[in-house]
Amino acid sequence: MFEQSLEKAKKGLGSAPASLRFETYDEGLSVQILHIGPCSEEASTIARLHNNFIPENGLKETGHHHEIYLRDPRKTEPEKLKTVLRQPVKRV
């Protein structure tokens, strides 16, 4: 499926960057939130996740959050960018 996706993307985007890779990632229990807007304004969204949702639900962070970009920042207006902010957690 990965190879098929690469071939399809090449038709519209050209060659894939050399750094592109496919790998599995198992982080266990995690929470996530969708941030809409520029990356420079993510701090308040992350703060809501860490200061409100996580403690209110008896959870604790177990590592660094990561970000999944759903829109291309080169082609999207900053206020329309969408980023999934994902934080691994454990129950306390």
C-alpha positions as CSV (number, residue, x, y, z in Angstrom):
1,M,0.0,0.0,0.0
2,F,2.9,2.3,0.8
3,E,4.5,1.7,-2.6
4,Q,1.2,2.3,-4.4
5,S,0.8,5.6,-2.5
6,L,4.3,6.7,-3.5
7,E,3.6,6.0,-7.2
8,K,0.3,7.9,-7.1
9,A,1.9,10.9,-5.3
10,K,4.8,11.0,-7.8
11,K,2.3,11.9,-10.6
12,G,1.2,15.1,-8.8
13,L,4.1,15.9,-6.6
14,G,7.2,14.5,-8.3
15,S,9.8,12.4,-6.6
16,A,9.5,11.6,-2.9
17,P,12.2,13.1,-0.6
18,A,14.9,10.7,0.3
19,S,14.0,11.0,4.0
20,L,10.5,9.6,3.5
21,R,10.1,6.3,5.2
22,F,7.4,3.9,6.3
23,E,7.6,2.5,9.8
24,T,5.3,1.2,12.6
25,Y,5.1,3.2,15.7
26,D,3.5,1.8,18.9
27,E,3.3,4.5,21.6
28,G,0.6,2.8,23.7
29,L,-2.1,4.8,25.5
30,S,-2.2,8.4,24.3
31,V,-4.4,11.4,24.0
32,Q,-4.7,13.8,21.1
33,I,-6.2,17.1,20.1
34,L,-6.7,18.8,16.8
35,H,-5.0,22.3,16.5
36,I,-6.4,24.5,13.8
37,G,-4.2,27.5,13.0
38,P,-0.6,28.5,12.7
39,C,2.1,26.4,14.4
40,S,3.1,29.5,16.3
41,E,-0.2,29.3,18.2
42,E,0.0,25.6,19.2
43,A,1.2,26.4,22.8
44,S,-2.2,27.2,24.1
45,T,-3.7,24.0,22.6
46,I,-0.9,22.0,24.1
47,A,-1.4,23.7,27.5
48,R,-5.1,22.8,27.5
49,L,-4.2,19.2,26.8
50,H,-1.5,19.1,29.6
51,N,-3.1,21.4,32.2
52,N,-6.7,20.4,31.8
53,F,-7.6,17.2,30.0
54,I,-4.7,15.0,31.1
55,P,-5.0,15.6,34.9
56,E,-8.8,15.8,34.9
57,N,-8.8,12.3,33.4
58,G,-6.3,10.7,35.9
59,L,-3.5,10.6,33.3
60,K,0.2,11.5,33.3
61,E,2.5,12.2,30.3
62,T,5.0,9.5,29.6
63,G,7.1,11.0,26.9
64,H,7.3,13.8,24.3
65,H,4.3,14.8,22.2
66,H,4.5,14.5,18.5
67,E,2.7,16.3,15.7
68,I,0.9,15.0,12.6
69,Y,0.5,17.7,10.0
70,L,-2.7,17.3,8.0
71,R,-2.2,20.2,5.5
72,D,0.8,21.3,3.5
73,P,2.1,24.6,5.1
74,R,3.5,25.6,1.7
75,K,0.1,25.6,0.1
76,T,-2.3,26.4,3.0
77,E,-3.0,29.7,4.7
78,P,-1.6,29.7,8.3
79,E,-5.1,30.0,9.9
80,K,-6.3,27.0,8.0
81,L,-3.4,24.6,9.0
82,K,-4.5,21.5,10.9
83,T,-2.2,19.6,13.2
84,V,-2.9,16.6,15.4
85,L,-1.0,17.0,18.7
86,R,-0.5,13.5,20.2
87,Q,0.7,12.9,23.7
88,P,1.6,9.4,25.2
89,V,0.1,9.0,28.7
90,K,-0.4,6.5,31.5
91,R,-3.1,6.1,34.1
92,V,-2.2,7.3,37.6
